[in-house]
Amino acid sequence: MRRLVAVGSVTGAPGVTTSALALAAAWPPEADGGVRPVMVEADGSGGDLMMRFGLPPAPSLLDVAATAGRPHPGSLLGAVSELPFGVRGVVAVPGRRPCTEAVRLLATEGGREVLRGQEGDQGTVLLDVGRLGEDTVPLLRTADQVVLVARGGPEPLTHVSAYGLEAEAYAGRLTLAVVGPCPYPAEEIAQALCIERVVFLPWDAKAVSAMGRMRRGALRTAGFRVPPLMAAVRVLARQLAGMAENEAGLKVVEQRRPGLVQVPVDGGSAS
């Protein structure tokens, strides 16, 4: 069955969709036998990518959700669109009302089965759930990994603390991705918020712009002149997939365990 990674936030739009798209672009192919990940725009407030790239209204998230309650649900891959920068995505319509209902259906047992696929299905589904709410709770609980995206200032981090995530329920599965400048070290944030894994993702205007262009071209994730965001997200993606690199740069499998992940940003320092 497919791996499920949920990406969301406790406050409004601090870069959840950008982070999910970047993870999809940087996901290690060896983690899933070469199967490319699928980013699903499962935000109850409505989608952005359909309008951004001028995609048709179907197939979309609504088509996936509509099959959730059927005896023989359809395939998630049948609703995939190819985005210009080399990422596969299931996009959502812009309207709040239909997307709220679609997310509710995805969160049912039948909807989760559609996302996971059959026993022999390989791959990873990156769920952009937007702002966390009651409808997203079943998706978070069933996900293999949960990435919580927040800005690095005192107010956004306080909102994370006040949200009251159940630390025990998400033990070993929760990552806090701090986007942009942050005055606090990862260890201090982890201790204050009782979150085991904290990473820093730089705000990278060039990489964000590349994800909004209509011109086709893959995002650079390896080699020379890798955008800072993509370099950081590549490290995070390998952690989420249970992969790591040793000091010689060789690919090794890492046991999943609690711990801090110091992700380098531009210039090799934390945000």
PAZAPA-4460 file (N, C-alpha, C; in steps of 0.05 Angstrom, whole numbers, plus 32768, in hexadecimal, padded with zeros to 4 digits):
% residues 271
    n_x    n_y    n_z   ca_x   ca_y   ca_z    c_x    c_y    c_z   seq   type   mol
   8011   7FE8   8000   8000   8000   8000   8012   8019   8000     1      M     A
   8006   802F   7FF7   8016   8048   7FF5   801B   8054   8011     2      R     A
   8032   8061   8013   8038   8071   802A   8028   808B   8029     3      R     A
   801F   8094   8041   800E   80AC   8042   801C   80C1   8054     4      L     A
   8022   80D8   8049   802E   80EE   8057   801C   8106   8056     5      V     A
   8012   810F   806D   8000   8126   806F   8010   813F   8075     6      A     A
   800B   8155   8066   8018   816F   806A   8003   8183   8070     7      V     A
   8005   8192   8086   7FF1   81A6   808D   7FFB   81BB   80A0     8      G     A
   7FEA   81CC   80AA   7FF1   81E1   80BC   7FDA   81E7   80D0     9      S     A
   7FE1   81F4   80E5   7FCC   81FB   80F9   7FC1   8217   80F4    10      V     A
   7FCF   8227   80E4   7FC6   8242   80DD   7FC5   8244   80BF    11      T     A
   7FBD   825B   80B5   7FBA   825F   8098   7FD3   825E   8088    12      G     A
   7FD4   8250   8073   7FE6   824F   805D   8003   8259   8061    13      A     A
   8013   824A   8071   802F   8252   8074   8041   8245   8060    14      P     A
   8037   8239   804B   8047   822B   8038   8042   820D   8036    15      G     A
   802A   8204   803D   8024   81E7   803E   8025   81DC   8021    16      V     A
   8018   81E9   800F   8017   81DE   7FF3   8033   81DE   7FE7    17      T     A
   8042   81F4   7FEB   805E   81F5   7FE1   806F   81DF   7FED    18      T     A
   806C   81DA   8007   807C   81C5   8014   8074   81A9   8009    19      S     A
   805A   81A4   8005   8052   818A   7FFB   805B   8186   7FDE    20      A     A
   805A   819B   7FCE   8064   8199   7FB2   8082   8194   7FB1    21      L     A
   8090   81A2   7FC2   80AD   819F   7FC3   80B5   8183   7FCC    22      A     A
   80A6   8178   7FE0   80AB   815D   7FE9   80A6   8149   7FD2    23      L     A
   8091   814D   7FC3   808B   813B   7FAC   80A2   813C   7F98    24      A     A
   80AD   8154   7F93   80C2   8157   7F7F   80DC   814B   7F89    25      A     A
   80E1   814B   7FA3   80FA   8142   7FAE   80F9   8126   7FB9    26      A     A
   80E2   8118   7FB7   80DE   80FE   7FC4   80F2   80EA   7FB8    27      W     A
   8100   80DB   7FC9   8114   80C8   7FBE   8107   80B0   7FB0    28      P     A
   810D   80AD   7F96   80FF   8097   7F86   8106   807C   7F91    29      P     A
   811D   8078   7F9D   8124   805D   7FA7   8113   8055   7FBF    30      E     A
   8106   8068   7FCB   80F5   8061   7FE2   80DC   8052   7FDA    31      A     A
   80D3   8055   7FC1   80BA   8049   7FB8   80BF   8039   7F9E    32      D     A
   80D6   802F   7F9B   80DB   801E   7F83   80D9   802D   7F69    33      G     A
   80DE   8047   7F69   80DC   8057   7F51   80C1   8063   7F4B    34      G     A
   80AD   805D   7F5C   8092   8068   7F58   8092   8085   7F61    35      V     A
   8089   8096   7F50   8089   80B3   7F57   8072   80B9   7F6A    36      R     A
   8076   80CB   7F7E   8061   80D1   7F91   804A   80E1   7F84    37      P     A
   8034   80E2   7F92   801D   80F2   7F89   8016   8106   7F9F    38      V     A
   8015   811F   7F97   800D   8134   7FAA   7FEF   8139   7FA6    39      M     A
   7FDF   8136   7FBC   7FC2   8139   7FBB   7FBA   8152   7FC9    40      V     A
   7FAD   8164   7FBB   7FA4   817E   7FC6   7F8A   8179   7FD5    41      E     A
   7F8C   8171   7FEF   7F75   816A   7FFF   7F6F   817F   8014    42      A     A
   7F6E   8198   800A   7F69   81AF   801C   7F4B   81B6   801B    43      D     A
   7F3E   81B5   8031   7F21   81BA   8032   7F19   81D6   802A    44      G     A
   7F2C   81E9   802B   7F26   8205   8023   7F27   8209   8005    45      S     A
   7F2F   81F5   7FF6   7F30   81F7   7FD9   7F4C   81F6   7FCE    46      G     A
   7F4E   81EE   7FB5   7F69   81EB   7FA9   7F73   8203   7F9B    47      G     A
   7F8D   8203   7F96   7F9B   8219   7F88   7FA7   8210   7F6D    48      D     A
   7FAF   81F7   7F6B   7FBF   81EF   7F54   7FB0   81EE   7F3A    49      L     A
   7F96   81E8   7F3B   7F86   81E7   7F23   7F86   8202   7F15    50      M     A
   7F82   8217   7F24   7F82   8232   7F19   7F9E   823A   7F11    51      M     A
   7FB2   8233   7F22   7FCD   823C   7F1D   7FD8   8232   7F02    52      R     A
   7FD1   8219   7EFC   7FDC   820D   7EE3   7FC7   820A   7ECD    53      F     A
   7FB0   8215   7ED1   7F9B   8214   7EBC   7F92   81F8   7EB5    54      G     A
   7F90   81E7   7ECA   7F88   81CB   7EC6   7F69   81C9   7EC4    55      L     A
   7F5F   81B5   7EB6   7F42   81B1   7EB3   7F36   81A9   7ECE    56      P     A
   7F1C   81AD   7ED1   7F0F   81A7   7EEB   7F0D   8189   7EF1    57      P     A
   7F13   8179   7EDE   7F13   815C   7EE3   7F2A   814F   7ED2    58      A     A
   7F38   813C   7EDD   7F33   812F   7EF8   7F3E   8141   7F0E    59      P     A
   7F33   813D   7F26   7F3A   814D   7F3D   7F36   813D   7F56    60      S     A
   7F39   814B   7F6D   7F35   813E   7F87   7F18   8135   7F89    61      L     A
   7F05   8143   7F7D   7EE9   813B   7F7F   7EE4   8120   7F73    62      L     A
   7EF2   8119   7F5D   7EEF   80FF   7F51   7EF9   80E9   7F63    63      D     A
   7F0F   80EE   7F71   7F1A   80DB   7F84   7F07   80D7   7F9B    64      V     A
   7EFD   80ED   7FA7   7EEB   80EB   7FBE   7ED1   80DD   7FB7    65      A     A
   7EC7   80E1   7F9E   7EAE   80D6   7F96   7EAE   80B7   7F96    66      A     A
   7EC6   80AB   7F93   7EC8   808E   7F93   7ECB   8082   7FAE    67      T     A
   7ECE   8093   7FC3   7ED5   8089   7FDE   7EC1   8076   7FE9    68      A     A
   7EA7   807A   7FE5   7E93   8069   7FF1   7E89   8052   7FDF    69      G     A
   7E95   804F   7FC8   7E8C   803A   7FB6   7E98   801F   7FBE    70      R     A
   7E89   8009   7FB7   7E94   7FEE   7FBD   7EAF   7FE9   7FAF    71      P     A
   7EB2   7FF4   7F97   7ECC   7FF1   7F89   7ED6   800D   7F82    72      H     A
   7EE4   801A   7F95   7EED   8036   7F91   7F00   8038   7F79    73      P     A
   7F02   804F   7F6E   7F14   8054   7F57   7F30   8057   7F5F    74      G     A
   7F41   805B   7F4C   7F5E   805E   7F51   7F65   807B   7F55    75      S     A
   7F76   8080   7F69   7F81   809B   7F6E   7F90   80A5   7F55    76      L     A
   7F9F   8093   7F49   7FB0   809B   7F33   7FA0   80A4   7F1A    77      L     A
   7F87   809C   7F19   7F76   80A4   7F03   7F6F   80C2   7F03    78      G     A
   7F74   80CF   7F1A   7F6E   80EC   7F1C   7F87   80FD   7F1C    79      A     A
   7F9E   80F1   7F16   7FB8   80FF   7F17   7FBB   8112   7EFF    80      V     A
   7FC5   812A   7F05   7FCE   813D   7EF0   7FEC   8140   7EF2    81      S     A
   7FF9   8144   7EDB   8016   8149   7EDA   801B   8167   7EDC    82      E     A
   8028   8170   7EF1   802D   818C   7EF5   8047   8194   7EE5    83      L     A
   804A   81AD   7EDD   8060   81B4   7ECB   807C   81AE   7ED5    84      P     A
   8080   81AE   7EF0   809B   81AA   7EFA   80A0   818D   7F03    85      F     A
   8092   817B   7EF7   8098   815E   7EFA   808C   8151   7F12    86      G     A
   8076   815B   7F1D   8069   814F   7F34   804E   8145   7F2C    87      V     A
   8046   812E   7F35   802B   8124   7F31   8019   812E   7F47    88      R     A
   8002   8138   7F40   7FF0   8143   7F54   7FD3   813D   7F4E    89      G     A
   7FC3   813A   7F63   7FA6   8139   7F62   7F9D   8154   7F6C    90      V     A
   7F93   8165   7F5A   7F8C   8181   7F61   7F6F   8183   7F6A    91      V     A
   7F69   8199   7F78   7F4E   819E   7F82   7F43   81B7   7F75    92      A     A
   7F28   81B7   7F73   7F1B   81CF   7F68   7F1E   81E6   7F7D    93      V     A
   7F1A   81FF   7F74   7F1E   8216   7F87   7F09   8218   7F9D    94      P     A
   7EF1   820E   7F99   7EDC   8213   7FAC   7EDE   8205   7FC7    95      G     A
   7ED7   8214   7FDC   7ED9   8208   7FF7   7EC5   81F2   7FFC    96      R     A
   7EAC   81F6   7FF4   7E97   81E3   7FFB   7E9C   81C7   7FEF    97      R     A
   7EA1   81C5   7FD5   7EA6   81AA   7FCA   7EC0   819E   7FD5    98      P     A
   7ED4   81AE   7FDB   7EED   81A2   7FE5   7EEA   8199   8002    99      C     A
   7EDA   81A8   8012   7ED5   819F   802D   7EC8   8184   802E   100      T     A
   7EB4   8180   801C   7EA6   8166   801A   7EB9   8150   8010   101      E     A
   7ECA   8157   7FFD   7EDD   8144   7FF2   7EF1   813A   8007   102      A     A
   7EFB   814D   8017   7F0D   8145   802D   7EFF   8134   8041   103      V     A
   7EE7   813A   8047   7ED7   812A   805A   7ED5   810D   8050   104      R     A
   7ED0   810A   8036   7ECD   80EF   802A   7EE8   80E1   802A   105      L     A
   7EFE   80F0   8024   7F19   80E3   8025   7F20   80D9   8040   106      L     A
   7F16   80E7   8055   7F1D   80DF   8070   7F0E   80C6   807A   107      A     A
   7EFA   80BD   806B   7EEB   80A5   8072   7EFD   808C   806C   108      T     A
   7EF5   8076   8076   7F04   805D   8072   7F07   8058   8054   109      E     A
   7EF2   805C   8045   7EF3   8057   8028   7F06   806B   801A   110      G     A
   7F06   8084   8023   7F18   8098   8017   7F35   8091   801D   111      G     A
   7F3A   8089   8035   7F56   8082   803C   7F60   8069   802C   112      R     A
   7F4D   8057   8026   7F54   8040   8016   7F5C   8049   7FF9   113      E     A
   7F4E   805D   7FEF   7F54   8067   7FD4   7F70   8073   7FD4   114      V     A
   7F77   8082   7FE9   7F91   808E   7FEB   7FA7   8079   7FEE   115      L     A
   7FA2   8065   7FFE   7FB7   8051   8004   7FBA   803D   7FEC   116      R     A
   7FA4   8038   7FDE   7FA6   8025   7FC8   7FA4   8009   7FD1   117      G     A
   7FAB   7FF6   7FBF   7FA9   7FDA   7FC5   7FC3   7FD0   7FD2   118      Q     A
   7FC3   7FB7   7FDA   7FDA   7FAC   7FE9   7FF4   7FAE   7FD9   119      E     A
   7FF3   7FAB   7FBF   800C   7FAB   7FB0   8014   7FC6   7FA5   120      G     A
   8004   7FDB   7FAB   800A   7FF5   7FA0   8022   8002   7FAF   121      D     A
   8034   800D   7F9F   804B   801B   7FAB   8049   8039   7FA6   122      Q     A
   8058   8048   7FB5   8058   8065   7FB1   8052   8074   7FCB   123      G     A
   8052   808E   7FC8   804C   80A0   7FDF   8038   80B4   7FD7   124      T     A
   8024   80B9   7FE8   8010   80CE   7FE4   8016   80E4   7FF8   125      V     A
   801B   80FC   7FED   8020   8114   7FFE   8006   8124   7FFF   126      L     A
   7FF9   8124   8016   7FDF   8131   8019   7FE3   814D   8023   127      L     A
   7FDC   8161   8013   7FDB   817D   801B   7FC0   8182   8027   128      D     A
   7FBE   8181   8042   7FA4   8184   804F   7F9F   81A1   8058   129      V     A
   7FB1   81B3   8052   7FAD   81CF   8059   7FAB   81D3   8077   130      G     A
   7F98   81E2   807F   7F95   81E7   809C   7F87   81D0   80AA   131      R     A
   7F93   81C7   80BF   7F88   81B0   80CE   7F6D   81B6   80D9   132      L     A
   7F5B   81A2   80D9   7F41   81A5   80E4   7F35   818A   80EA   133      G     A
   7F1D   8189   80F3   7F10   8170   80FA   7F0F   815C   80E3   134      E     A
   7F0A   8166   80CB   7F08   8154   80B4   7F23   8147   80AD   135      D     A
   7F39   8153   80B5   7F53   8148   80AD   7F5E   8135   80C2   136      T     A
   7F52   8134   80DA   7F5D   8123   80F0   7F60   8106   80E7   137      V     A
   7F4B   80F9   80DB   7F4F   80DD   80D3   7F66   80D9   80BF   138      P     A
   7F6B   80ED   80AE   7F81   80EB   809B   7F9C   80EC   80AA   139      L     A
   7F9E   80FE   80BD   7FB6   8101   80CD   7FBC   80E7   80DD   140      L     A
   7FA7   80DC   80E8   7FAB   80C4   80F9   7FB3   80AB   80E9   141      R     A
   7FAB   80AA   80CF   7FB2   8093   80BF   7FCC   8097   80B0   142      T     A
   7FD6   80B0   80AF   7FEF   80B6   809F   8007   80A9   80AC   143      A     A
   801A   80A1   809B   8033   8096   80A5   8045   80AC   80B0   144      D     A
   8043   80C4   80A4   8052   80DB   80AE   8040   80F4   80AC   145      Q     A
   8044   8106   80BF   8035   811F   80BF   8049   8136   80C0   146      V     A
   8048   8149   80AD   8059   8160   80AC   8048   8178   80B2   147      V     A
   804F   8186   80C8   8041   819E   80D1   8052   81B6   80C8   148      L     A
   8047   81C7   80B8   8056   81DE   80AD   804E   81F7   80BD   149      V     A
   8063   8207   80C5   805E   821F   80D4   8074   8233   80CE   150      A     A
   806E   824D   80D0   8082   8261   80D0   8093   8260   80EA   151      R     A
   80AA   826E   80E9   80BC   826B   8100   80B9   8280   8115   152      G     A
   80A6   8292   8114   80A3   82A7   8129   8095   829D   8142   153      G     A
   8095   82AC   8157   8089   82A3   8171   806B   829E   816F   154      P     A
   805D   82AF   815F   8040   82AB   815D   8038   8291   814F   155      E     A
   8044   828C   8137   803C   8272   812A   8044   825A   813A   156      P     A
   805B   825B   8148   8063   8243   8158   8051   8241   8171   157      L     A
   8047   8257   817B   8035   8256   8192   801A   824A   8189   158      T     A
   8011   8250   8170   7FF9   8244   8165   7FFC   8225   8164   159      H     A
   8014   821C   815C   8019   81FF   815A   8016   81F3   8176   160      V     A
   8022   8200   818A   8020   81F6   81A5   8004   81F6   81AF   161      S     A
   7FF5   820B   81A9   7FD9   820E   81B3   7FC6   81FA   81A5   162      A     A
   7FCE   81F1   818D   7FBC   81DF   817F   7FB8   81C5   818E   163      Y     A
   7FCD   81BC   819D   7FCA   81A5   81AE   7FCA   818A   819F   164      G     A
   7FDE   8186   818E   7FE1   816C   8181   7FE7   8157   8196   165      L     A
   7FDC   813F   8193   7FE0   812A   81A6   7FFC   811E   81A1   166      E     A
   800F   8125   81B2   802B   811C   81AE   802E   80FE   81AC   167      A     A
   8020   80F0   81BD   8021   80D3   81BD   8016   80C7   81A4   168      E     A
   7FFF   80D2   819B   7FF2   80C7   8183   8004   80CA   816A   169      A     A
   8014   80DF   8169   8025   80E4   8152   8042   80DE   8157   170      Y     A
   8048   80CF   816C   8064   80C9   8173   8072   80BB   815C   171      A     A
   8089   80C6   8154   8098   80BA   813E   808E   80C1   8122   172      G     A
   8077   80CF   8120   806B   80D5   8106   806A   80F3   8100   173      R     A
   8070   8104   8114   806B   8120   8111   8085   8130   810C   174      L     A
   8085   8140   80F7   809B   8153   80F1   8090   816F   80F0   175      T     A
   809D   8182   80FE   8097   819E   80FB   80AB   81AA   80E7   176      L     A
   80A0   81B5   80D1   80B0   81C2   80BD   80AD   81E0   80C0   177      A     A
   80C2   81ED   80C9   80C2   820A   80CE   80CB   8218   80B5   178      V     A
   80B9   8228   80A9   80BF   8235   8090   80C9   8252   8094   179      V     A
   80DF   8259   8088   80E9   8274   808A   80FA   8279   80A3   180      G     A
   8101   8292   80A8   8112   8299   80BF   8106   8290   80DA   181      P     A
   8118   8287   80EB   810F   827F   8106   8125   8285   811A   182      C     A
   811F   8293   8130   8133   829A   8144   813A   8284   8157   183      P     A
   812B   826E   8156   812F   8259   816A   813C   8240   815E   184      Y     A
   814E   8233   816E   815A   821A   8164   8146   8203   8164   185      P     A
   814B   81EF   8154   8139   81D8   8152   8134   81CA   816C   186      A     A
   8149   81C7   817C   8146   81B9   8196   8133   81C8   81A8   187      E     A
   8135   81E3   81A9   8123   81F2   81BA   8106   81F0   81B1   188      E     A
   8101   81F0   8197   80E6   81EE   818D   80DB   81D2   8193   189      I     A
   80EB   81BE   818F   80E3   81A2   8194   80DB   819E   81B1   190      A     A
   80EB   81A9   81C3   80E5   81A6   81E0   80CC   81B6   81E8   191      Q     A
   80CA   81CE   81DD   80B4   81DF   81E5   8099   81D4   81DB   192      A     A
   8099   81C9   81C3   8080   81BF   81B6   807C   81A1   81B9   193      L     A
   808F   8193   81C5   808D   8176   81C8   808A   8169   81AD   194      C     A
   8099   8172   8199   809A   8166   817F   80B6   815B   817A   195      I     A
   80B7   8141   8172   80D0   8133   8172   80E3   813C   815B   196      E     A
   80D7   8144   8144   80E8   814B   812D   80E1   8167   8123   197      R     A
   80F5   8178   8122   80F2   8193   8118   8106   8198   8102   198      V     A
   80FC   81A3   80EC   810E   81AA   80D5   8109   81C7   80CD   199      V     A
   811D   81D2   80C0   811B   81ED   80B5   811A   81EC   8097   200      F     A
   8107   81FA   808B   8105   81FD   806E   8108   821A   8067   201      L     A
   811C   8222   8057   811F   823E   8050   8109   8248   803D   202      P     A
   8103   8261   8040   80F0   826D   802C   8101   8274   8013   203      W     A
   80FA   8267   7FFD   810A   8268   7FE5   80F8   8272   7FCE   204      D     A
   80F9   828C   7FC9   80E7   8298   7FB5   80EB   828C   7F99   205      A     A
   8104   8285   7F92   8108   827A   7F77   80FB   825F   7F74   206      K     A
   80FE   824E   7F88   80F2   8233   7F87   80D4   8235   7F86   207      A     A
   80C9   8247   7F97   80AC   824B   7F97   80A2   8255   7F7C   208      V     A
   80B1   8267   7F70   80AA   8271   7F55   80AA   825B   7F40   209      S     A
   80BE   8249   7F43   80C0   8233   7F2F   80A8   8220   7F31   210      A     A
   809C   821F   7F49   8084   820E   7F4C   806B   821B   7F41   211      M     A
   806D   8234   7F39   8055   8242   7F2E   8057   8247   7F11   212      G     A
   806D   823F   7F04   8070   8245   7EE7   8061   8230   7ED6   213      R     A
   8057   8239   7EC0   804A   8227   7EAD   805E   8218   7E9C   214      M     A
   8077   8223   7E9A   808B   8216   7E8A   8094   81FC   7E97   215      R     A
   8097   81E7   7E87   809F   81CD   7E91   80BD   81CC   7E98   216      R     A
   80C3   81BE   7EAD   80DF   81BC   7EB6   80DF   81B2   7ED2   217      G     A
   80EF   819D   7ED8   80F0   8191   7EF2   80FF   81A3   7F05   218      A     A
   80F8   81A2   7F1F   8106   81B1   7F33   8120   81A2   7F3A   219      L     A
   8136   81B1   7F3C   8150   81A5   7F42   8151   819D   7F5F   220      R     A
   8157   8183   7F64   8159   8179   7F7F   8174   816C   7F85   221      T     A
   8186   816B   7F72   81A0   815F   7F76   81B4   816D   7F63   222      A     A
   81CE   816A   7F69   81E3   8175   7F58   81E9   8192   7F61   223      G     A
   81F3   81A2   7F4F   81FB   81BD   7F55   81E3   81D1   7F54   224      F     A
   81E5   81E6   7F64   81D2   81FC   7F64   81B6   81F3   7F6A   225      R     A
   81B3   81E1   7F7D   8199   81D8   7F85   818C   81EF   7F96   226      V     A
   8173   81F7   7F90   8166   820C   7FA0   8166   8204   7FBD   227      P     A
   816A   8218   7FCF   816B   8212   7FEC   8153   8202   7FF7   228      P     A
   813B   820A   7FEE   8123   81FB   7FF7   8125   81DE   7FEE   229      L     A
   812C   81D9   7FD6   812D   81BD   7FCC   8142   81AD   7FDA   230      M     A
   8159   81B9   7FE0   816E   81AB   7FEF   8164   81A3   800A   231      A     A
   8156   81B5   8018   814C   81AF   8033   8136   819A   8031   232      A     A
   8124   819D   801E   810D   818B   801C   8116   816F   8014   233      V     A
   812C   816D   8005   8136   8153   7FFD   813F   8143   8016   234      R     A
   814C   8151   8029   8153   8144   8042   813A   813B   8052   235      V     A
   8127   814D   8053   810E   8146   8061   8100   812F   8054   236      L     A
   80FF   812E   803A   80F1   8119   802B   80FE   80FE   8031   237      A     A
   8118   80FD   8032   8126   80E4   8038   8120   80DB   8055   238      R     A
   811E   80EE   8067   8117   80E7   8083   80FB   80DC   8084   239      Q     A
   80E8   80E8   8077   80CD   80DE   8077   80CA   80C3   806A   240      L     A
   80DB   80BD   8057   80DA   80A4   8049   80EA   808E   8057   241      A     A
   80F7   8096   806D   8108   8082   807C   8123   807E   806F   242      G     A
   812C   8091   8060   8146   8090   8052   8159   80A4   805F   243      M     A
   8173   809F   805B   8187   80B2   8065   81A0   80AF   8054   244      A     A
   81B2   80C2   8057   81CC   80C0   8049   81E2   80C1   805E   245      E     A
   81F6   80AF   805B   820C   80B0   806E   8220   80C6   8066   246      N     A
   8235   80C8   8075   8248   80DE   8071   8255   80DD   8055   247      E     A
   8257   80C5   804A   8263   80C2   802F   824F   80C7   8019   248      A     A
   8236   80CD   8020   8222   80D3   800C   8215   80BA   8001   249      G     A
   821A   80A2   800D   820E   808A   8004   81F2   8087   800F   250      L     A
   81E0   807B   8000   81C4   8078   8008   81C1   8060   801B   251      K     A
   81B6   8065   8033   81B2   8050   8046   8196   8052   8051   252      V     A
   818C   803C   805C   8171   803C   8068   8175   8043   8085   253      V     A
   8165   8055   808F   8166   805E   80AB   814D   8054   80BA   254      E     A
   8151   8049   80D2   813A   8042   80E2   812B   805A   80EA   255      Q     A
   8110   8059   80E9   8100   8070   80F2   8100   8072   8110   256      R     A
   8109   8088   811A   810A   808C   8137   8108   80AA   813D   257      R     A
   8100   80B1   8155   80FD   80CD   815C   8118   80DB   815B   258      P     A
   8118   80F4   8154   8131   8103   8154   812E   811D   8144   259      G     A
   8141   812F   8149   8141   8149   813B   814F   8146   8120   260      L     A
   8146   8154   810D   8152   8154   80F2   815B   8170   80EC   261      V     A
   8175   8176   80EC   817E   8190   80E5   8182   8192   80C7   262      Q     A
   8170   81A1   80BA   8171   81A3   809D   8181   81BC   8096   263      V     A
   8196   81BA   8086   81A5   81D2   807E   8196   81E2   806A   264      P     A
   819A   81FC   806C   818D   820E   8059   81A4   821D   804A   265      V     A
   819D   8233   803C   81B0   8241   802C   81C7   824B   803E   266      D     A
   81DF   8243   8035   81F7   824B   8044   81FD   8237   805A   267      G     A
   81ED   8222   805E   81F3   820D   8071   81EB   8214   808D   268      G     A
   81DB   8229   8092   81D3   8230   80AD   81B4   822E   80AF   269      S     A
   81AB   822D   80C7   818E   822A   80CB   8180   8244   80C4   270      A     A
   8166   8243   80BE   8157   825B   80B7   8158   826F   80CE   271      S     A
***
